[in-house]
């Protein structure tokens, strides 16, 4: 489910505020993985989560 939420957030069809709080940690990990794999930028990570990406 974390991957699905990450996809929705990246696509802009859902916002961080709409996501259940219990998913935050898992989705952050999924988004961080995608930054590390160059699928999204650190700036996109920050736009989505509101937090800086830390390698």
PyMOL commands that set and color helices and strands:
alter all, ss='L'
color gray80, all
select helices_A, chain A and resi 2-11+16-18+21-36+42-49
alter helices_A, ss='H'
color red, helices_A
deselect
rebuild
show_as cartoon
